[in-house]
Amino acid sequence: MDERQNLAAAIGGWSVRHRVLAVVGWLVFVAVAMVVGARAGQVQMTEDQYAEGDSARVEQVLGDAGLRTPATEMFLVTTDAPVTSPPSRAVVADLVRRLEATSVVEQVTEPFANGMVSEDGRSALVQVTMSGDPMTSGDRAQPLLDAAAATRAAYPQARIDEFGDGSANHWFDETILQDFRRAEWTAVPLAIGILVVAFGALLAAVLPVGLAVTSFLAANGLLALVSHRLHLDSSTSSVMLLVGLAVGVDYSLFYLRREREERVRGRDPATALRIASATSGRSVLVSGLTVVAAMSGMFLSGMLLFEGFAAATILVVLIAVVGSVTVLPAILSLLGDRIDLGRVPGLARMRRPGADNRFWNAVLARVLRRPGASVSVAAGVLLLLAVPAAGLHTEQLSLDKLLPADTSIMQSYHRITRQFPGGPTPAHIVVTAPDVRGSEMTAAVADFRSRALGAGLVQAPVLVTAHPEAGVLEITAPLAGNGTGRASVRALHALRSQVVPDTLGAVPGAEAYVGGNLAFSEDFNAQLGRSMLPVVVFVLVLAFLLMLVAFRSVTIALVTVVLNVLSLAAAFGVMVAVFQHGWGASFVGGRGVGAIESWIPLFDFVILFGLSMDYHVFVVSRIREAHDRGLPTRAAVSHGVVTSAGVVTSAAAIMVAVFAVFATLSMTTFKQLGVSLAVAILLDATVVRAMLLPAVLAALGDRTWWLPRWLSFLPDRSYHPEPEPAGRS
């Protein structure tokens, strides 16, 4: 084999010849990246950078004027006596006094003067506008919590429920984020445990995880530099850890598996490493490029959130690829047979070539005996699972759908929304005009108030704040309904399309935009809807082209795309069935919430398409290698699937276990993400790779390798097998 014809082999050969330099260079690179990243710090997205459409314009107007949408808090005071009676008024007055005395409050809206008394007359709503950056309101919420606690202690007969930006963020930081971080690092020992079972040796198990973790650390450091130009969401590093752990372990697993397999066949250590570099190393390069292509599709979304995810995942995949084809062969060369250090007796060992795997031989024999029937059964199962996906409905899930209903903060939320529907999620209207206090604007505000209240689009109180020095007018009003349902959506659309343009927007020189939580969700979903098709088309076309170049087969490229889409559709169907309809949601501690979090479908498509290519490239590479050695297509398919079955099973088990951990978290978003990722990988490694792929290729026969003459210019970079050692077959 000529290393010049195989980039991975050339890189691996250099690393083996300069193994100390390769290992030390990797460690220095990781250390420098971490230090530089720590000094630079990671810059996170501001609130206005999440917004789209009119919601983004609202934030832009406020930002240009030196204003911002403040964090707000609500306190529901409930008493046995009428809330307007002197004893109850004393409770409200005490709470208002304590809130005003804190350093984090900019304004307290007194309920009696603004009509914030419930219909039954036993509850009053105190609204607070917090000072400071709304993005950090959770860090400054404790004084408000203390004020409410002090009033409860002074008036035990009254119940005080609190909910708002500050308290919700405070609760989130104290519970969910810590839970999330624990889950992230649970993934590392899980991966090591599965690899110990797979390899039967501790050092062989730690090596892939070590490479994956160092890849993540280096990428996270470099990501901090990137964040100064491309601001990031706070969860970006967590996403990068998941992807980095998945691909890093996979790539090392492929490499180490092939090196061991060649040693079992009687190769000397140098030859075994050379073959591993040329085969598994090449698979790593092809897979890495395909994963990067899939991730880059997120740049077409036009949304900063996904652009940050794309930058992070591309960075960690590229670094994992570099580490796999450079430092890994160098370490294996240094360790030699010591790679089996820490053997665990009795555990499964990946020592024998995959052709001796009786289980997979039995499975493949049945699949290949009747490939047409196998295709029908496997495809039928996936299509059946995919059926619920046809009714996929996305939205930015409200807190009552995101969090468990039995938590204290959600109980307070529900009490507030029962008494004051729409209060926690009001519409926020921003108007710019030359004179926001002039007679024309005053009349327009009165007209807006009359029409919006009269048509039942908003509820009292309608609060108006003028900033004449900035030429900005703000109007806040609770939407009809509960602030998140269909009635509220219809009210929002009516405000945007009719009432606001006809009243506030009709003032000469004025421009009016409608924002708020619900508007943000609607605008975010609208942009996602526009982005989905370009992203999907880009990923599918690019994956097709990469597979065409890698394997010089139109059939292989087409089968790759079709099978990946089919497995993704099945995973989406399961996610919709569980979390939209509630079928079996209790098994993961969840419930049917009627919708899927708006960003998950696009994110899942890109991530899963990329990760599934790991297995696909590895399996198809083994099939192509066997065919190039002279085996007929059906025999090559059987050989390639069986010899790769062990490593694919181990890699899939790690991914499924890691993603399943996230399905156990409290927030519905994490549950949806964990279940969809785990189910997709499970289906991909079993139904698709073990049944559908071999059955399809066997049914196609020699047509599997079809390449039109006009594409014959594509270079052949495939590995051409070396002769078996003497005494081996």
DRENGU-685108 format. One record per residue (C-alpha): y, x, z. Coordinates in steps of 0.25 Angstrom, whole numbers, plus 5000, padded with zeros to 4 digits. Example, Ala and Ser with C-alpha at 12.3 -4.5 7.8 and 13.67 -1.06 7.14 Angstrom:
BEGIN
498250495031;499650555029;
//
This chain:
BEGIN
500050005000;501450054996;502450035008;503550034998;503049904993;503049845007;504349845015;503649815028;502549925026;503650025023;504449985036;503149985044;502750125039;504050185042;504050125056;502650175059;503050315054;504350315063;503750225074;504550285086;505850275078;505450125074;505150085089;506350155095;507250105084;506849965087;507149975102;508450045099;508849935089;508449825099;509249895111;510449915103;510449765097;510349715112;511449805117;512349775105;512049625107;512249625122;513649685120;514049595109;513649465115;513249345108;514349245103;513949105104;514348985096;515548905101;515548755102;516348725089;515348815081;514248715083;515048605077;514948555063;515748455055;516848375062;516348425075;516648565071;518048525066;518248465080;517948595087;518748675076;520048595079;519848605094;519648755092;520848785083;521648705093;521148785105;520448665110;518948645112;518048525115;517948545130;516648525138;516648395146;515948335158;515648195162;515448145176;514848005178;515147955192;514247835196;514447755209;513847625215;515147565216;516147535204;516647675200;518047615200;517947585215;518647675225;517347745230;516947775216;518247825212;518247925223;517047985217;517647995203;518948055209;518148155217;517448205205;518648205196;519348285207;518248385208;518148405193;519648425192;519548535202;518548615194;519048735185;518248685173;518848555171;519948535161;520048375162;519448265170;519448125164;519648025175;518647905172;519447785177;520647815169;519847835156;518847715157;517647805160;516947695169;515647645166;515347495162;514647465175;515847525183;515047625191;515247755183;516447835179;516447955170;517248075173;517448165161;517848315162;518348415152;517948555155;518848675153;518348795146;517448825135;516448705133;515348805128;515348855142;515548725150;514148745156;514548865163;515748795170;515048665173;514648695187;516048655194;515848515187;514448505193;514948545206;516148445206;515148335203;514148375214;515348385224;515648235221;514248195221;514148255235;515448185240;515048055234;513548045234;513547895231;514047925217;513247985205;513948085196;513348125183;513848245175;513648275161;514448355151;514548485143;514648575155;513548515164;512648505152;512848645148;512748695162;511348615163;510948675150;511248815154;510548795168;509248735162;509048735147;509448875143;508748935155;507448855151;507648905136;507849045140;506549045148;505848985136;506349095127;505749195136;504449125138;504149145124;503949295126;502849295136;502249175128;502249265115;501649385123;500549295129;500049245115;500149385109;499249435120;498249335117;498349365102;498249515103;497549535116;498449645120;499749645128;500449755120;500149695107;500649565112;501949615118;502349695105;502649575096;503449505107;504149635110;504549655096;505049505095;505849515108;506549645104;506849585090;507549475098;508349565107;508849645095;509149525087;509849455099;510749575101;511149575086;511349425087;512449455097;513249535086;512949425076;513449315085;514849375085;514949325070;513949215071;514049135084;512749095090;512148975098;511749005112;510248985108;510249075096;509649195104;508549095109;508249055095;508149205091;507249235102;506249125097;506249175083;506249315086;505049305095;504349215085;504549315073;504449445081;503149405087;502649355074;502949485066;502449575076;501149485077;500949495062;501149645062;500249675074;499149585069;499049645056;499049785062;497949745071;497149685060;497149805051;496749895063;495549795065;495149815050;495049965053;496450015048;497050135055;498350115063;499250165052;498650085041;498549955050;500049965053;500349995038;499649865034;500249785045;501649835040;501349795026;500749665029;501249605042;502549685040;502749625027;502449485032;503549505043;504549545033;504249425024;504249335036;505449385042;506249375029;505749225028;506149195042;507549255040;507649175027;507349045035;508249075046;509449115036;509348965032;510148935045;511348995039;511448885029;511648785040;513148815041;512948805056;513248915065;512148875075;511048905064;511749025058;511649085072;510149045073;509949105059;510649235062;509849255075;508449225069;508649305057;509149425066;507849415075;506949395063;507449515056;507349605068;505949555071;505549585057;506149725058;505449755071;504149705066;504149795054;504649915060;504449935075;503149855076;502349945067;502950065074;502550015088;501149985082;501050125077;501450185090;500550095098;499250105090;498050045097;498950035110;499449905104;498249845111;498749885125;498549785136;497349715130;496949585136;495449565136;494949425131;496149395123;496149375108;496449495100;496949505086;496049615082;495149565071;495649535057;496049385055;494849365046;493949365058;494649245064;493549145064;494449025068;495449045057;494249075047;493648935051;495048865049;495348925036;493948905031;494148755033;495548755027;495148835015;493948755012;494748635008;496148685006;496648555000;496248465012;496748575022;498148565015;498148415015;497748405030;498748515035;499848465026;499548325031;499648365045;501048435043;501548325035;501148225046;501848305057;503048315048;503248165046;504148145058;505048245052;505548145042;506248075053;506948195059;508248155065;509148265071;510348265080;511048355090;510248305102;511148245114;510848295128;510048165131;509048205120;509148355123;508848365138;507748295147;508148155151;507848185166;508748305168;509948275177;511048305167;510348205157;510348095167;511848115170;512048115155;511247985153;512047915165;513347955158;512947905144;512447775150;513847745157;514747815146;513947815133;514547925123;515247995135;514548125134;514648135119;516048085115;516648095101;517748205101;518848185091;519848295087;521148265079;522148365074;523548315070;524948365070;525348275082;524148225090;525048145100;525948085089;526047935087;525047935075;523948005082;524147915095;523947795086;522747855079;522147885093;522347745097;521747695084;520547785086;520347735100;520447595096;519547595084;518447695090;518347615103;518447475096;517347515086;516447565098;516447705092;516847765105;516947735120;518047755130;518647845134;519347895122;520048025127;521148085119;521748225121;522848275113;523148425110;524548415104;524748565104;523548585095;523648455087;522348405092;521848275098;520548255104;519848115107;518548105115;517847975115;516347935118;515647885106;514947745105;513447745110;512947865118;513647975111;512448015103;511647905097;511847825084;512947735089;513747865093;513447925079;513947805072;515247805081;515447955078;515347925063;516247805063;517247895071;517248005061;517147915048;518147805052;518847795065;519347945067;519847965052;520547825052;521247845065;521447995070;521248055056;522247955050;523448025057;524148115047;523748255048;522648225058;521148265057;520148205066;518748255069;517648195078;516748285086;515948275099;514448295102;513948185093;514848225082;514348375084;512948325083;513248245070;513948355063;512948465067;511848375061;512548345049;512748495046;511348525049;510948415039;511748485028;511148615032;509648585033;509348575018;510048705013;509348775025;508048715021;508148745007;508648895009;507448925019;506348865010;506848934997;507049065004;505749055010;505049024997;505749144990;505349245001;503949195001;503949204986;504449354986;503449384998;502149334992;502449324977;501949184977;502749054974;501548974980;501649044993;503149034994;503048884991;501848855001;502648935011;503848845010;503048715009;502148745021;503348785030;504048655027;502848575030;502548645043;504048625047;504048485043;502848465052;503548535064;504848445062;503948325062;503348355075;504748385081;505248255076;504048175081;504148245095;505648245098;506248135089;505148035091;504548085104;503148095100;502448195110;503848245115;503348235130;502348345127;503548445127;504348365137;505248305127;505548165121;505948105108;507448115107;507548055093;508048175086;507948325084;509048425088;509848435075;509748585073;508248595075;507748555062;508548665054;508248765064;506748735065;506648735050;507248875049;506548935061;505148875058;505248905043;505549055047;504449065058;503348995050;503549105039;503049205049;501649155048;501649115034;502049245029;501049315037;499849225033;500249225018;500349375018;498949385023;498449285012;499249365002;498649495007;497249445006;497449394992;498049524987;496749594993;495949504983;495549384991;495549244984;496749154988;495849074997;495249195004;496549255005;497149135012;495949125022;496049275025;497649275026;497649155036;496449195044;496949345046;498349295050;497849175059;497849255072;499249315071;499849175066;499149105077;499749205087;501149205081;501149055081;500649035095;501849125100;502849035092;502248905096;502248945111;503649005111;504148875104;503348785112;504048845125;505348785119;504748645118;504648645133;506148665136;506948545141;507948525129;507448435118;508048535107;507148655113;505948555113;506148515098;506348665094;505148715102;504148595097;504648605082;504448765082;503148765089;502548655081;503048715068;502448855071;501148785076;500948705063;501348825055;500348915061;499148815061;499248705051;500148775040;499548925041;498148895045;497948775036;498948735026;499348865021;497948915018;497548785012;498648775003;498448924998;496948904997;497248774988;498248844980;497248964977;497849074968;499048984966;499449034979;499949164973;500749104961;501949174956;502649144943;502749254933;504249254934;504149284948;503249404946;504449504949;504249474964;503849604970;502449614977;502649664991;501349614997;500449695004;499249744996;498049765006;497449905008;495949925007;495149885020;494650005028;493250055026;492249965032;493149845032;493249725022;
//
